[in-house]
């Protein structure tokens, strides 16, 4: 199993540009999570999908952020327009049907907005 | 979810056991204790979880006190590669409410010294 795959690993963009982060969960996993990590705020849950449906997006900072999961094997997190304060590492995680088990995280996307 | 308290940092000599404590005095009956770790520049990694019995897997052992108000993660023979931030998380696993959420605190930075 290749694990949770995120792309790109690094992204540098200018303020005001649109940024799209991608995630491929583990095959067969039906829950997907997007987290953001900064030095100041640590790891924060942004949004949670179950069976491709967004269940909780209360962690999404503002309307500039949007996330989609068009099918069970792909999700995107989009920031439009991007701002320097969005600079962070964004992690995607997935989990299978067994809700007692732990999540598997991807390697993250390091986003820098200049 | 119940709040957890961990020391900010600990040191351990290579080859010795690392014992990482966690207090969760407000834990409720249906909440599990989970441990994750995050090695620098990587995504969090699931280690182990338990409800009230001690648990062991190939990575670590989890000792939960009888009153469940605290627990200890034990790495029996720490190596340099075990240097990481270790997170203790309490989470319910009922299907309702927000039990799907993993809320990360600041964790314990374990440094394994040669």
Boltz contact constraints between the chains, C-beta under 6 A:
constraints:
  - contact:
      token1: [A, 42]
      token2: [B, 104]
      max_distance: 6.0
  - contact:
      token1: [A, 43]
      token2: [B, 104]
      max_distance: 6.0
  - contact:
      token1: [A, 45]
      token2: [B, 101]
      max_distance: 6.0
  - contact:
      token1: [A, 48]
      token2: [B, 100]
      max_distance: 6.0
  - contact:
      token1: [A, 91]
      token2: [B, 43]
      max_distance: 6.0
  - contact:
      token1: [A, 99]
      token2: [B, 93]
      max_distance: 6.0
  - contact:
      token1: [A, 100]
      token2: [B, 93]
      max_distance: 6.0
  - contact:
      token1: [A, 102]
      token2: [B, 46]
      max_distance: 6.0
  - contact:
      token1: [A, 105]
      token2: [B, 43]
      max_distance: 6.0
  - contact:
      token1: [A, 105]
      token2: [B, 44]
      max_distance: 6.0
  - contact:
      token1: [A, 106]
      token2: [B, 43]
      max_distance: 6.0
  - contact:
      token1: [A, 107]
      token2: [B, 43]
      max_distance: 6.0
  - contact:
      token1: [A, 108]
      token2: [B, 43]
      max_distance: 6.0
